[in-house]
C-alpha cells in the first residue's frame, strides 16, 4: 500500500486546524474557533456593521447570537469543508480582533466580511481580500468568485471595483436595514490571474506559500478527499509517483484505485517546512504521526495557477 494513501478519521476539533493562518503587512487571519464568539459578540452588534447584511441576521442581535452562530452554523460548515472562516487581527496586537472574513461554497455568495467601525477606512479589507482571493482561486481552485451586496453599500462596491470585478446582475434583496436592490459582482479565475500575474514561489510571500501547501497536504489526509476520486485527482498531477516505505513505486492510477478500500488511520503533521526549488515548484518535508512516525517529502508543482503533488515519499523514522 502507498504511504500517501491512508485515509484518516478526524475529530471535529482537528478539522478546524486544517484551515491556514495568513499574515499580511498589518493583519493576521486566524481560523475561527469557538472561543472567538465572545469577541464577535462584543464587536458585531453595531448598526454600521449589520445594516447591509442579509436580513437573516437577527436584529436586535441576541445576547447569545455569536455563540449560536459560531457553534451551530460556522464551525460545522468548516468541518464539512463547505465554508472557511477567519478572524481578522492586528499583527501588532494579535489578541485584538477587528472583524471577520469567510468563504462559502454557495452559488452566488462566495465571500463575506465585516469590520468593526473603529477600524474601517484604513484599507485593511483590501489586504484581507488579496490573501483570501488567492486562497480561493489558487488553493481551492475555484473558477469564479461571486459576492452579493446591497446597492447602498458603497464601501464594499469600491473593494469589488479595485479587485477588477464586474457587475453580474441586480435583483431584489432584503437586508437588516430593509428591502433594497442587491447587486452580485463577479471575478473569474482567469480575470484574477491576468490582473495580478502568476506569482512564483520566489515572489509569493514565504509564509503564504507554506500555509497553502500545508493546507493541501492536510487535504490529502482527509476522508472526504480520499473517498472521492474526483477531488483526489485534482490534487495529484497526472505524472504523480510515490515511493512507498517498501520501495514500491505507485502512480496516480494506483492511488486512485486503492484509496476506497483502505482502512482509515489517524495521522497528524509536525515539523512542516517548505523549500522553493524553481518557479512554480516547491519541496515540502514533515513528520507524519500515526501508530508510528514517518518522515515525508513531497514535490508540488503549480500549473495554470493550481498546485498539484507530483512526487511523494515516506520513510519510517529512526
C-alpha positions as CSV (number, residue, x, y, z in Angstrom):
1,X,0.0,0.0,0.0
2,X,1.3,3.5,-0.7
3,X,2.3,5.6,2.3
4,X,0.4,8.6,1.0
5,X,-2.9,6.8,0.6
6,X,-4.1,6.2,4.1
7,X,-7.4,8.0,4.8
8,X,-7.9,9.2,8.3
9,X,-10.8,9.9,10.6
10,X,-10.6,13.3,12.2
11,X,-12.2,14.7,15.3
12,X,-14.3,17.9,14.8
13,X,-11.7,20.0,16.6
14,X,-8.9,18.7,14.3
15,X,-10.7,19.8,11.2
16,X,-10.6,23.4,12.4
17,X,-6.7,23.3,12.3
18,X,-6.6,22.5,8.6
19,X,-7.6,26.0,7.6
20,X,-4.4,28.0,7.3
21,X,-3.5,31.2,9.2
22,X,-2.4,34.1,6.9
23,X,-0.4,37.2,7.7
24,X,-0.3,40.4,5.8
25,X,1.8,43.5,6.4
26,X,-0.6,44.7,9.1
27,X,-3.0,41.8,9.8
28,X,-3.2,38.2,10.9
29,X,-6.1,36.0,9.7
30,X,-6.7,33.1,12.1
31,X,-9.2,30.2,11.6
32,X,-12.4,30.8,13.5
33,X,-12.7,29.0,16.9
34,X,-15.5,28.6,19.4
35,X,-13.5,30.9,21.8
36,X,-13.9,33.8,19.2
37,X,-17.6,34.0,19.9
38,X,-17.0,36.4,22.8
39,X,-15.1,38.9,20.6
40,X,-17.7,38.6,17.9
41,X,-20.5,39.3,20.4
42,X,-18.7,42.4,21.5
43,X,-17.8,43.9,18.1
44,X,-20.5,42.7,15.7
45,X,-23.9,44.1,17.1
46,X,-23.4,47.6,15.7
47,X,-25.6,49.2,13.2
48,X,-22.6,50.3,11.0
49,X,-21.7,46.6,10.8
50,X,-25.0,44.9,10.3
51,X,-27.2,47.3,8.3
52,X,-26.1,46.0,4.8
53,X,-26.1,42.3,5.9
54,X,-28.7,39.8,4.8
55,X,-32.0,40.1,6.8
56,X,-31.4,36.6,8.1
57,X,-29.0,38.2,10.6
58,X,-31.2,38.7,13.7
59,X,-31.7,42.4,14.8
60,X,-31.6,43.4,17.6
61,X,-28.8,40.9,18.0
62,X,-29.5,38.4,20.8
63,X,-27.1,38.0,23.7
64,X,-26.1,34.5,22.6
65,X,-26.2,35.4,18.8
66,X,-22.4,35.0,18.2
67,X,-22.2,31.7,20.2
68,X,-25.1,30.2,18.4
69,X,-23.8,31.2,15.0
70,X,-20.2,30.0,15.6
71,X,-21.2,26.8,17.4
72,X,-24.2,25.7,15.4
73,X,-23.5,27.1,11.9
74,X,-20.0,28.3,11.1
75,X,-17.9,25.6,12.8
76,X,-20.0,22.6,11.5
77,X,-19.8,24.1,7.9
78,X,-16.0,24.4,8.3
79,X,-15.8,20.8,9.5
80,X,-17.8,19.7,6.4
81,X,-15.4,21.6,4.1
82,X,-18.1,23.9,2.8
83,X,-17.0,27.1,4.4
84,X,-13.8,28.8,5.6
85,X,-13.9,31.4,8.3
86,X,-11.2,33.6,9.7
87,X,-11.0,36.2,12.5
88,X,-9.1,39.4,11.5
89,X,-6.5,40.5,14.0
90,X,-3.8,43.2,14.2
91,X,-0.2,42.0,13.8
92,X,1.0,44.4,16.4
93,X,-1.7,43.2,18.8
94,X,-2.8,39.6,17.9
95,X,-5.2,39.5,20.8
96,X,-7.3,42.3,19.3
97,X,-9.9,41.0,16.8
98,X,-11.2,43.7,14.5
99,X,-13.5,41.7,12.2
100,X,-14.1,38.5,10.2
101,X,-13.9,37.2,6.7
102,X,-15.4,34.0,5.2
103,X,-15.6,32.0,2.0
104,X,-18.5,29.7,1.1
105,X,-19.3,27.1,-1.4
106,X,-22.6,28.7,-2.0
107,X,-23.6,29.7,-5.6
108,X,-23.9,33.5,-5.8
109,X,-22.4,34.1,-2.4
110,X,-18.8,33.1,-2.1
111,X,-17.3,35.7,0.2
112,X,-18.4,37.8,3.1
113,X,-16.7,40.1,5.6
114,X,-17.2,42.7,8.3
115,X,-15.0,45.2,10.2
116,X,-15.8,46.9,13.4
117,X,-16.4,50.7,12.8
118,X,-13.3,51.9,14.5
119,X,-11.1,50.0,12.1
120,X,-13.0,50.8,8.9
121,X,-11.5,53.2,6.3
122,X,-7.9,52.1,6.8
123,X,-7.5,49.8,3.8
124,X,-7.5,46.6,6.0
125,X,-10.1,44.8,4.0
126,X,-8.1,45.3,0.8
127,X,-5.2,43.4,2.4
128,X,-7.6,40.7,3.6
129,X,-9.3,40.2,0.2
130,X,-6.0,39.9,-1.6
131,X,-4.9,36.9,0.5
132,X,-8.4,35.3,0.7
133,X,-8.9,35.6,-3.1
134,X,-5.6,33.8,-3.7
135,X,-6.7,31.0,-1.4
136,X,-10.0,30.8,-3.2
137,X,-8.5,30.7,-6.7
138,X,-5.1,29.1,-6.2
139,X,-5.5,26.7,-3.3
140,X,-9.2,25.8,-3.7
141,X,-9.0,26.2,-7.5
142,X,-12.5,27.7,-7.8
143,X,-13.4,29.1,-11.2
144,X,-15.3,32.1,-10.1
145,X,-15.9,34.4,-7.1
146,X,-19.3,35.9,-6.7
147,X,-20.2,38.4,-4.0
148,X,-23.6,39.9,-3.3
149,X,-24.0,43.3,-1.7
150,X,-26.7,45.9,-1.0
151,X,-26.7,48.6,-3.7
152,X,-26.1,51.3,-1.0
153,X,-23.0,49.5,0.3
154,X,-20.6,51.9,-1.5
155,X,-17.5,50.8,0.6
156,X,-18.0,47.2,-0.4
157,X,-18.5,48.2,-4.0
158,X,-15.3,50.1,-4.1
159,X,-13.4,47.0,-3.0
160,X,-15.0,45.0,-5.8
161,X,-14.1,47.6,-8.3
162,X,-10.4,47.7,-7.1
163,X,-10.3,43.9,-7.5
164,X,-11.4,44.1,-11.1
165,X,-14.9,42.6,-10.5
166,X,-17.7,43.2,-12.9
167,X,-21.4,43.6,-12.1
168,X,-23.2,40.4,-12.9
169,X,-26.8,41.3,-12.1
170,X,-29.2,43.2,-9.8
171,X,-32.2,41.7,-8.1
172,X,-34.5,42.5,-5.1
173,X,-32.8,42.0,-1.8
174,X,-33.7,42.0,1.9
175,X,-31.2,43.4,4.4
176,X,-31.1,44.2,8.1
177,X,-31.8,47.8,7.2
178,X,-34.8,46.8,5.0
179,X,-35.6,45.9,1.3
180,X,-33.3,47.3,-1.4
181,X,-31.7,46.2,-4.6
182,X,-29.0,43.6,-4.3
183,X,-26.0,43.6,-6.7
184,X,-23.9,40.5,-7.4
185,X,-20.4,41.1,-8.5
186,X,-18.1,38.5,-10.1
187,X,-14.4,37.9,-10.7
188,X,-13.4,34.8,-12.7
189,X,-10.2,32.8,-12.0
190,X,-8.8,33.8,-15.4
191,X,-9.6,37.5,-14.8
192,X,-7.9,37.4,-11.4
193,X,-4.8,35.7,-12.8
194,X,-4.4,38.2,-15.7
195,X,-4.9,41.1,-13.3
196,X,-2.3,40.0,-10.7
197,X,0.0,37.8,-12.8
198,X,1.0,34.4,-11.6
199,X,3.4,34.9,-8.7
200,X,6.0,32.1,-8.4
201,X,7.1,30.7,-5.1
202,X,10.1,33.0,-5.3
203,X,7.9,36.1,-5.3
204,X,4.9,34.8,-3.3
205,X,5.3,35.6,0.5
206,X,7.1,32.6,2.1
207,X,4.5,32.3,4.9
208,X,1.6,32.3,2.4
209,X,3.3,29.6,0.3
210,X,3.9,27.5,3.4
211,X,0.3,27.9,4.5
212,X,-1.0,27.0,1.1
213,X,1.0,23.8,0.8
214,X,0.4,22.8,4.4
215,X,-3.3,23.1,3.7
216,X,-3.1,20.9,0.6
217,X,-1.0,18.2,2.4
218,X,-3.6,18.1,5.1
219,X,-6.4,17.9,2.5
220,X,-4.7,14.7,1.2
221,X,-5.2,13.2,4.7
222,X,-8.9,14.0,4.9
223,X,-11.6,11.3,4.5
224,X,-13.7,13.4,2.2
225,X,-10.9,13.8,-0.3
226,X,-9.6,10.2,-0.1
227,X,-13.1,8.8,-0.7
228,X,-13.7,11.0,-3.7
229,X,-11.5,10.2,-6.7
230,X,-12.5,13.4,-8.4
231,X,-11.3,15.5,-5.5
232,X,-8.2,13.5,-5.1
233,X,-7.4,13.7,-8.8
234,X,-7.3,17.5,-8.7
235,X,-4.6,17.3,-6.1
236,X,-2.4,14.7,-7.7
237,X,-0.6,15.5,-11.0
238,X,-1.1,13.2,-13.9
239,X,2.6,12.2,-13.7
240,X,2.4,11.7,-10.0
241,X,4.6,9.0,-8.5
242,X,5.1,7.8,-4.9
243,X,7.9,5.6,-3.5
244,X,6.3,3.7,-0.6
245,X,8.1,2.5,2.5
246,X,8.5,-0.9,0.9
247,X,10.3,0.7,-2.0
248,X,7.5,0.0,-4.4
249,X,6.5,2.8,-6.9
250,X,2.9,3.9,-7.0
251,X,1.4,6.1,-9.7
252,X,-1.7,8.2,-9.8
253,X,-4.0,5.4,-11.2
254,X,-2.7,3.1,-8.4
255,X,-3.6,5.6,-5.7
256,X,-7.0,6.4,-7.1
257,X,-8.0,2.7,-7.2
258,X,-6.6,1.8,-3.8
259,X,-8.0,4.5,-1.6
260,X,-11.6,3.4,-1.4
261,X,-10.7,0.0,0.1
262,X,-8.1,1.1,2.6
263,X,-8.7,1.3,6.4
264,X,-8.7,4.8,7.8
265,X,-5.8,5.6,10.0
266,X,-5.4,8.8,12.1
267,X,-2.4,10.9,11.2
268,X,-1.1,14.3,12.2
269,X,1.6,16.5,10.8
270,X,4.5,18.3,12.5
271,X,7.8,19.9,11.6
272,X,6.4,21.2,8.3
273,X,8.9,23.0,6.1
274,X,8.8,24.3,2.5
275,X,11.7,24.9,0.2
276,X,11.1,26.5,-3.3
277,X,13.1,24.6,-5.9
278,X,12.2,26.6,-9.0
279,X,9.5,28.9,-10.3
280,X,6.2,27.1,-9.5
281,X,7.9,24.1,-7.9
282,X,8.4,23.5,-4.2
283,X,9.6,20.7,-1.9
284,X,7.8,20.1,1.4
285,X,9.1,17.9,4.3
286,X,7.4,17.0,7.5
287,X,6.9,14.3,10.1
288,X,3.7,12.3,9.9
289,X,2.5,10.7,13.2
290,X,0.2,7.7,13.4
291,X,0.8,4.4,15.2
292,X,4.4,5.1,14.2
293,X,6.2,8.2,12.9
294,X,7.4,8.6,9.3
295,X,9.4,11.2,7.5
296,X,7.6,12.5,4.5
297,X,8.6,14.6,1.5
298,X,6.5,15.8,-1.4
299,X,7.2,17.9,-4.5
300,X,4.4,20.3,-5.5
301,X,4.2,21.9,-8.9
302,X,1.9,24.7,-9.9
303,X,0.4,24.5,-13.4
304,X,-2.0,27.2,-14.6
305,X,-2.1,28.6,-11.1
306,X,-3.1,25.3,-9.5
307,X,-0.8,23.4,-7.1
308,X,-0.6,19.6,-7.6
309,X,1.6,17.0,-5.9
310,X,3.9,15.3,-8.4
311,X,6.0,13.2,-6.1
312,X,5.8,11.8,-2.6
313,X,7.9,9.5,-0.4
314,X,7.5,8.2,3.1
315,X,10.3,6.7,5.2
316,X,9.9,5.2,8.7
317,X,11.5,7.4,11.3
318,X,14.5,6.0,13.2
